[in-house]
Amino acid sequence: MMNPSKNKPTNSLINTLLWVAVISALLLLIPATAMQFTTEVNWQLNDFIAMGVLLFVVGSAAVLLWQTLKPAHRLPSVLVLIVLFIYIWAELAVGLLLDLGS
């Protein structure tokens, strides 16, 4: 007989992902607020969706790496993830190499 509780995510995982989602949403308030005060920030709905997904995925991956890797590998792995996030963000914003953003 299968144990159905083995496949259910733990409350800790759900709480962690909830916090990642909340922090991602709070970070999206920065450009939303800036749009109220200047015309230099001009995000569309798809910009908010793309950045929200990117923030949530990177945040979730960072938490997963931090919880599963050995202590010696945690910081370098998360730093690589942060550099990758910054590259993707810049690529979407201005198109450094692939011209995705402009």
ROKOL-605217 format. One record per residue (C-alpha): residue in three letters; x, y, z; residue number from 1. Coordinates in Angstrom, 2 decimals. Layout:
BEGIN
{pt 'ALA'; {X; Y; Z}; NUM} ...
This chain:
BEGIN
{pt 'MET'; {0.00; 0.00; 0.00}; 1} {pt 'MET'; {1.35; 3.45; -0.96}; 2} {pt 'ASN'; {1.82; 6.16; 1.60}; 3} {pt 'PRO'; {0.19; 9.31; 0.14}; 4} {pt 'SER'; {2.00; 11.59; 2.58}; 5} {pt 'LYS'; {5.39; 10.78; 1.00}; 6} {pt 'ASN'; {4.56; 12.75; -2.15}; 7} {pt 'LYS'; {3.06; 15.75; -0.38}; 8} {pt 'PRO'; {5.30; 18.79; 0.04}; 9} {pt 'THR'; {6.10; 19.64; 3.61}; 10} {pt 'ASN'; {4.72; 22.71; 5.31}; 11} {pt 'SER'; {8.26; 24.04; 5.53}; 12} {pt 'LEU'; {8.66; 23.89; 1.75}; 13} {pt 'ILE'; {5.29; 25.54; 1.19}; 14} {pt 'ASN'; {6.13; 28.29; 3.69}; 15} {pt 'THR'; {9.52; 28.86; 2.06}; 16} {pt 'LEU'; {8.01; 29.12; -1.42}; 17} {pt 'LEU'; {5.33; 31.43; -0.06}; 18} {pt 'TRP'; {8.02; 33.71; 1.37}; 19} {pt 'VAL'; {9.89; 33.66; -1.95}; 20} {pt 'ALA'; {6.65; 34.67; -3.71}; 21} {pt 'VAL'; {5.97; 37.47; -1.21}; 22} {pt 'ILE'; {9.51; 38.85; -1.50}; 23} {pt 'SER'; {9.28; 38.65; -5.31}; 24} {pt 'ALA'; {6.03; 40.61; -5.24}; 25} {pt 'LEU'; {7.51; 43.20; -2.88}; 26} {pt 'LEU'; {10.49; 43.66; -5.18}; 27} {pt 'LEU'; {8.10; 44.27; -8.07}; 28} {pt 'LEU'; {6.71; 47.21; -6.12}; 29} {pt 'ILE'; {9.97; 49.08; -6.80}; 30} {pt 'PRO'; {9.39; 49.60; -10.55}; 31} {pt 'ALA'; {5.63; 49.95; -9.98}; 32} {pt 'THR'; {6.28; 52.82; -7.58}; 33} {pt 'ALA'; {8.95; 54.36; -9.80}; 34} {pt 'MET'; {6.47; 54.44; -12.68}; 35} {pt 'GLN'; {4.28; 56.76; -10.60}; 36} {pt 'PHE'; {7.03; 59.38; -10.30}; 37} {pt 'THR'; {8.96; 59.26; -13.57}; 38} {pt 'THR'; {8.53; 58.42; -17.21}; 39} {pt 'GLU'; {11.98; 56.79; -17.28}; 40} {pt 'VAL'; {10.49; 53.56; -15.94}; 41} {pt 'ASN'; {7.92; 52.29; -18.42}; 42} {pt 'TRP'; {7.06; 48.66; -17.71}; 43} {pt 'GLN'; {4.20; 46.82; -19.34}; 44} {pt 'LEU'; {2.26; 43.89; -17.86}; 45} {pt 'ASN'; {4.51; 41.39; -19.65}; 46} {pt 'ASP'; {7.58; 43.03; -18.04}; 47} {pt 'PHE'; {6.10; 42.52; -14.58}; 48} {pt 'ILE'; {5.17; 38.92; -15.39}; 49} {pt 'ALA'; {8.63; 38.11; -16.79}; 50} {pt 'MET'; {10.45; 39.68; -13.85}; 51} {pt 'GLY'; {8.06; 38.07; -11.34}; 52} {pt 'VAL'; {8.69; 34.65; -12.82}; 53} {pt 'LEU'; {12.44; 35.29; -12.96}; 54} {pt 'LEU'; {12.56; 36.48; -9.33}; 55} {pt 'PHE'; {10.48; 33.54; -8.11}; 56} {pt 'VAL'; {12.50; 30.93; -10.04}; 57} {pt 'VAL'; {15.85; 32.36; -8.99}; 58} {pt 'GLY'; {14.72; 32.78; -5.38}; 59} {pt 'SER'; {13.38; 29.24; -5.24}; 60} {pt 'ALA'; {16.55; 27.86; -6.82}; 61} {pt 'ALA'; {18.70; 29.80; -4.33}; 62} {pt 'VAL'; {16.74; 28.37; -1.39}; 63} {pt 'LEU'; {16.94; 24.87; -2.86}; 64} {pt 'LEU'; {20.70; 25.16; -3.42}; 65} {pt 'TRP'; {21.25; 26.57; 0.05}; 66} {pt 'GLN'; {19.30; 23.75; 1.71}; 67} {pt 'THR'; {20.69; 20.85; -0.29}; 68} {pt 'LEU'; {24.36; 21.61; -0.92}; 69} {pt 'LYS'; {27.30; 21.13; 1.42}; 70} {pt 'PRO'; {28.28; 24.32; 3.27}; 71} {pt 'ALA'; {31.45; 24.73; 1.22}; 72} {pt 'HIS'; {29.46; 24.74; -2.04}; 73} {pt 'ARG'; {26.54; 26.94; -0.98}; 74} {pt 'LEU'; {27.97; 30.40; -1.41}; 75} {pt 'PRO'; {29.71; 29.81; -4.76}; 76} {pt 'SER'; {26.60; 28.17; -6.19}; 77} {pt 'VAL'; {24.30; 30.97; -5.08}; 78} {pt 'LEU'; {26.77; 33.56; -6.40}; 79} {pt 'VAL'; {26.73; 31.86; -9.81}; 80} {pt 'LEU'; {22.94; 31.93; -9.67}; 81} {pt 'ILE'; {22.98; 35.66; -8.86}; 82} {pt 'VAL'; {25.37; 36.39; -11.75}; 83} {pt 'LEU'; {23.11; 34.38; -14.07}; 84} {pt 'PHE'; {20.09; 36.36; -12.81}; 85} {pt 'ILE'; {21.84; 39.69; -13.46}; 86} {pt 'TYR'; {22.83; 38.56; -16.96}; 87} {pt 'ILE'; {19.28; 37.45; -17.82}; 88} {pt 'TRP'; {17.88; 40.69; -16.38}; 89} {pt 'ALA'; {20.29; 42.78; -18.45}; 90} {pt 'GLU'; {19.64; 40.66; -21.53}; 91} {pt 'LEU'; {15.89; 41.17; -21.22}; 92} {pt 'ALA'; {16.31; 44.89; -20.52}; 93} {pt 'VAL'; {18.77; 45.95; -23.22}; 94} {pt 'GLY'; {19.91; 42.85; -25.11}; 95} {pt 'LEU'; {23.61; 42.50; -24.37}; 96} {pt 'LEU'; {24.40; 39.56; -26.66}; 97} {pt 'LEU'; {21.16; 38.14; -27.99}; 98} {pt 'ASP'; {19.11; 41.35; -28.38}; 99} {pt 'LEU'; {16.12; 39.87; -26.54}; 100} {pt 'GLY'; {15.07; 43.00; -24.69}; 101} {pt 'SER'; {15.22; 45.87; -27.12}; 102} 
